[in-house]
């Protein structure tokens, strides 16, 4: 039977909630936090486009990308093996869309809810929240819940209101805590008295505004104090798992060691009808969750030894002390041959370095450091693709996404997109890509293969990699098609055709906004060509 509703006193007063939301909107970081989480939540996980959109959203944030890839490579997330993960696209392939989404959401929350005066208190709250999420994920696997990542997110959001209040309303949050301790009020009643709305209602209101689905928002409702009836796990599984996991966290933090057995017995008895977990199993779950938290802490440089909760949870799991912080040919414009001559001069050859000397300092060290970093990213991307090519379970689209992502992140292009030939209409059409508003850009790429030879058709017909430094260069301008000028703002771009068995099958396009923004040294060019060749191999294998 469905669980009873939360206590009536915890229901939101719309005016009070609206006032708090308006106050939070005036904080410079809250709109950015809301947009980041809202963008993730708007992505549909059921279609392939969702994968590309998720990767795009993550890649916009350099720090988020780096931390997510760190987590994707630690033992906790990379249990399935498959080599080092160096692209978000491969992380989705190896870990699954929902896992990458849940990691991203947790990192976005963590990154945005720190760096304030109450940093240590917030980190402590976040360690608890994360631990609850890990517990819920493990429990979900035992209860055969279909989506274990939803369990993780629901448990992580369960006390969102308290976290937000601590961050945005620290004085009020301190007053609430004092009333709970001094006047023996429930947290719900104390928060209503101070804020005009309960922590629960504040969290639910914000989660709803961020676009979380109803089943996750409703899972944030507190459970009744009495014993949870049998059948609740089948009717409201997320709420039960989130409630149990978060209540266990409070028990761990607030129970003296001498009363540990009694407190655990009381909790497991209350949930016993719908969550059958023995003391031994619970101890194993707690140990596994603590190990998982340690992996997260290493990736985001959180010192668990400074966390009272982590120290308690480690003891309750029967583990050693909590892990420490990680150290972690010129021609005149009027010459009829000028456009062709200019195109020939634009063909990329690995022997001809196109590195702009201005990119380095007087000693050349900056260029070398930058070049080494670029080569590292491109090489790692090649390894990702190579590992995926031998995996029959990885789709051709997933491999092509990894190739584009490696080019995008490695070279710092504004956009990278893939065009694939439509044989029925003899056209080249945009399929997917990376960069801001890439969906709109893809619509522009739908051009006939039978038109007069322009720069795109020359690249495809001659299997030539071409860099256009400035589309308005008089020598090049006649070969830039009208559709491109009308619909694309970039002034410089590079083309890598995909030729399979002598026939043009696709085209990789990458751009930057201003003339001269693209410079490709010899080693980087060789790596880019190798990535394109992997695309050729992947498509050939799929035919």
N, C-alpha and C positions, 0 to 999 in steps of 0.2 A: 504494500500500500504506500502511497506517496507520503513523504515526511510532512509533519506539520509545518506551517509557515513560521517564519521568524517572529520573535515577540513584537507586538504591535508598537511598542515604544521605539523600536529600531527603524520604523518606516520613515522614509525621507520626508522632510518638510520641503516641498519644492522651492519655496522662496529662499530658505536657508541654504539648500544645495546650490541654487543658482548664484547666490552671493559668493559662496566659496569658490565655485567654478570661475566666476568673473575675477576674483582675487588671484587665482592661480594663472589665469590668462595674462595678467599684467606682468608676471614673472617672465623674463626674457627667454629662459630655457624651457618653460612649459609648452609653449606652442611648437617648438622644435621637437620636443619629446612626443607630443601628441601626433605630429605629422609623421614622424618616423614609425611609430607603432601603428598608426592608422594606415600608412602605406603598406606595411606588411600584412595587415588584416584584410586589405582590399584585394589581395592577390588570391585568386581561386586556386586551390591545390589540386583540383581534379584534372586540369588540362595542361598540355605541354607548355603553353604560353606562360602559365603560372610559374614554371621553373625558370624561364628566361627572365621574367619580371622580378622574381625573388632575387636572383643573382644580381640583376641590375640595381635593385634597391640597396643591397648590401654593399656592392662595389662603390657606391657613391660616398661611403664613409670609410676612409682609409684605416682608421683605428679599429672600427668594427670588423672590417675584412681581415686584418691581421690577427685579431683576437679570436675570431671564429675559426680561422685556419689553424691556429695553435690548438684550440680545443678539438678540432676535427682530427688532429694527429696524435692526441694523447690516447693512452690505452682505453680509457672509458668510452670514447666515441668511435675509436678505430678498431674495435674488436674483430671486425670482419676481415681485417688485413687489406691487402691490395696495394701496398706500397704507400709512400708519402703522398699526402693530398696537398696540392699547391694551387688549386683553383676552386672557386665556389661551385662551379659547374660540376666538378668531380665530387666535391663534398656532397652535393645533392644526390649524385649517382650512388655513392658508397653508403651514405647514412640515411638517405631518404629525404624527401621534401619536408615532411612534418618535423623531423629531428632538426634539420637546419633552421627551420622557422622558429622552433622553440628555443634553440641556442641564441638565435639573433634577438628574439624578444627579451630573453634574460640579460643579454649583454647590453642592449639598449637601455633597459631599466637601470642596470647597475651603473653604466657610464653616466647616466643623467641624474641619478639620485646619490651622487657623492660630491666631493669638493665643496662642501659648505661647513659652517662652523660646527655642526653636529655630525661631522664625518664619521667618527668612531661609532656613535650610536646607530647611524644609518647602516654602516657596514655590518654591525652586529645584527641588526634587523634583517639585512639582506642575506647573511649567512643562514639565519633561521629559515627564511623564505625559500632559499635554494635547497636546503636540506629537506624541507617539507616536499618540495617538488620531486627530489630524487626518491624519497620514500614512496610518494604516490605513484611514480612511474614503476617502481619495483612491485608495488602492490597490484597495480593494474595488470601487470603481466601475470600475476598469480590468479587474478579473478577473470582472466580471459577477456578483459575489456579490449575492444577492437583498436582503439586509438590511445596508446599509452602516452603519447606526447600531449594529448588533451588533458590527461590526468596531471602531467607535470605542470602545464600552464595553469590549470585550475587551482592547484595547490599553491603555486607561486603567487597567484592573484588574490588568494583568500583573504590576506590581511593587507591588501593594497591601500585601503583607506588609512590605516595606521601609518604606513610608510610615507604616504603623500603628506599626511598631516605633520609628521616629524620633519619632513623636508621643507614644506611651504609654510607651515604654521607652528614653528618650534615652541613659541611661548605658550600657545594654547595646548599643544601636545604635552608640554611639561605640567601644565595645570591639571590636565586630565589624569596624568599619571599620579600626581599628588592626591587628587580626590579619591582615586581608586585605593591608594595605600592608606590614606588618613581616615577617610569616611566609609571605607568598606563598600563603596559603590561598585556596580559592575562597570566594565569599560564602556559598554553600550550606553548606560544611563549617564555616566560621567561625560562622555563625548557629546551627547545630546544637550546636556546642560551648558557645556562650554562653547561648542561649535554651532549648536542649534540643529545638528544632524549627527547621526551615529557614524563611526568609522566605516561600518559595513555599508551604509547607504552612500557615503562619500565615495568609497571604492567602487561600488556598483555603478554609480552615476558616471564616474570617469571612465570605467571600463566600457560602458555602453557608448559613451561619446567617442571612444577610440575604435569602435567598430568590432569589438569582440562579439561572437555569436551568443544568442540567448542562453544556450546550455552552459556556456562558461560563465556568463554574468550571474545566472541563477545559482551556480555552484558556490558563489561567494556568500550566500546566506548562511548564517550560523545555524548549527544543528541544535535541536532541543536538548535540554539537560538530561532528560530521562533516557532510558535504554533505547537504542536504535532498533526498530522492529525488523524482523526478517522480511526480505523482499525489497528493502530500501535500496540495496545495491543494484537491483534490476531496474528500479524506477528512477532513481537519482544517483547513479554510480559516481559521477564526478563530485557531487556535493559530499557524499560519504567519504570518498578517498581524500578529498581536500580537507574535510573536517578532521578526520582521524589523524592525518599527517601533521596538521598544524597543532592539534591538541597534544600530540605526542611531543612536539617541540616545546610547548609550554611546560609540560610535565618534566621533561629533561632539565630545563633551565631552572625551574622553581622548586624542585624536590630535593631535599637533603638525601645524601647517599644512603643513610640508614632506612629511609622510607621508600627506596627505589622499587623493591619487589611489590609492596602494597599498592603503590601508585600505578605501576604497570598492570597489575591484576585488575584494578578498578577500571582502567581504560579498556583493556581487552574484554572484560565482562560486558561493558556498555556497548561495545561494537560486536560482541561475539556472535550474535545471530546472523549478521550479514558479512562479517569479515573474520573468518576462522583462521587465526594466526596464533601458533604456540609461542611460548616464551623463547624457545630455542630459535624458531623461525624469525621472530621479531628481532632477536639479537643479531641474527645473520643479515636481516634487512638493514638494521642500523649500521652495522659494520660496512656493508656494501655502499650505503648512501654516504657514509663518512669518507670512504675512499674516493667516491665520485666527486664529492665536494672538494677534496684535496686537489684533484686534477683541475677543476675550475679555478681554484684559488691560485694555482701555479700559473695559469694562463693570464690572469688579470692582476697578478702581483698583490694578493691579499694574504697577510700574515695570519694564519689561523691560530698561532700561539697567542695572539693578542685578543682572541675572541673567547669570552667566557662561555658562550654557548658551545663553540667547537671543542673547548677543553672538556666540558661536561659530556657532550655527545660521544667524544672519544672514550672517556672512561666508561660510559654506559654500554658502549659497544665492545668493551674489553680489549681495546687497542692500545698500542704505545702512544706516546704524546703526539699531539696534532702536528702535521708537517709544517715546516717553516716556509717563509716567503721565498719565492723563486727569483734568481738573478737573471731573473729572466732578460764647233762648227757653226758659226754665226751666219745669218741670212737676213736680208732686208725684209721688213714687214710686207712690202708689196710684191715680193717674190712669190709666184704661185706654188713653188716647192717649199716655201717657208714652213707651213704647218707640218708637213710630213717630216722635214728635217728636224724641226723642233721636237716632234714626237720621238723620233729616233734618239735624239739627245736626252730624252726623258726616261728612256728604258734603263732600268736598274741593273747594273752589273756588279757582281760581288767584288771585283777587283778595284772598282771605283768608289772610294770612300766619299760619302756626302756629308760628313760631320761638319757642322758649322764651327769654325775655329773660335768664334765668340762664346761658345758654350763652356769653354774652359777658362781657368784663371791663367795668370802669367806662366805658371809652372806646368800647367796642363793637368794638375792633380784632380781638380773638380770633375773634369770630363772623364778621367779614368775611373773615379769612384762611381760616377753616374753610369758609365758604360758597364762597369762590373755588375752593378745592381740590376740593370736592364737585362744583361746576359743571363744572370742568375734566374730571374723570373721567367724568361723565355725558355731556358733550359729545363726548369722545373715543369713548365707547361708541357714541353715535349715529352717529359717522363710520364706525366699524367696521361697524355694521349696514348703513349706506347703501352702503358699498363692497361688502358681501356680497350685497345685494339684487340687484345688477346682474350678479352672477357666477352663471351657470347651474349651475356645478359645486358650489356650496355648497348643502347640504341645508337644508330648513326647520328641522329640529331644531338644526342648527349655528347658524342665525340666532337662534333662540329662546334658545339657551344664551348667546349674546353679550349679548342683551337682559337676561337675568336676572343675568349676571355684572356688567354695568355697574351695575345697581341695587344689587347686593350689595356691591360694592367701593366704589361712590360714596357710598351712604348709610350704610354700616356696619351694615346689618341683621344680626340673628343668623341668620336664614334667609330665603331667597327661593325660592319654588317655583312651578311652573307646573302648573295643572290643565287637563285637556282633557276635553270632553264625550264620553261614550260613548253614542252615539245608540241603540244597541240596548237598553240598560238605562235610558236617560234618567237617567244619573248623571254627576257630575263627579268625575274621578279624577286623583290626583297622578301626574305623569309624570316630571319630574326637577327638580333644584334645587341650591342651594348652601347650605352651612352644616354644622355638626357634626351627625352622625347624621341627615343629611337623608333617607337611605333609610328609616329607621324612621318619620320624620315623614310621608313621602309615603304610607305605608300608611294613615295616619289619614284622609287626604283621599280619601274615597270616599262621597259623599253624594248622596241622591236629589234630583232637580230638582222632584219633585212633593210635597215635604214642606210643612208650614206655613211661611210666609215667615219666615226668620230673616235675620240680617245678610248671610249669603252669598247667599241667594236674592234678597234685596232688591237687592243690588249687581248681580246678573246680570240680573234682570227689568227694572230701571230704568236700566241702563247707568250706574250711579253709582259713582264712586271714593269709598271710605269709609275713614276712619281711626277705629279704636276705641282710645281712649286708655287705657281700663281696662275689662276685661271684667266686673269686679265692680261697676262703677258701677250703682247701683240703676235708673237710667233705661235702661241698656243691657242689663243682665243677662238680662232675659226673652228677648232676641233672640239670645243666644249659644246655639247648639245643644248638646245633651247630648253628642254624639260629640266635639265640640271640647273641652269641659271635661274629658272623661274621658281623652282621649289626647294633648292638647297642653298644654304647660306655660306657653307665652307668655301674658302678661297684656295685651299691646298688639299690634295688627296693623293692616295697611293692605291694602286690596283694590283691584285694578285689573281690571275685567272686560274680556274680549276679545269684542266683538260684531262679527260679520261678516254683512253684508246683513240687519241687523235681528235676527239670532239669536245667542243666547249660545253661543259656541264654546269659550271657555276663561276662565281666571281666573288672574291673578298675585297671589300672596299673599306678604307680607313681614312679619316679626315681630321683636320684641325682648322680652327676658324680663320687664322691670319696667314698671309703669304709668308713662306719661309719657316713656318712653325714645325714642319716635318723635316728632320735630319736623320738619316739612317747610315751609321757607319758600317764597314764591311762585315764585321763579325755579327752584328745584329741583323743585317740583311740576310746573311747565311742562315741564321736561326729562323727568321721569318719565312724564308723560302722552305726550310725544313718543315715548319708547321703547315704551310700550304701543301707540301708534298704528302704530309700525313692525311690531310683532307682528301687528296686524290686517292690515297691508298684505302681510306675508310669507305669512300663512295664506291671504289672498284670492288671492294669486298662485299658490299651490299647488293651489287647488281646480279 
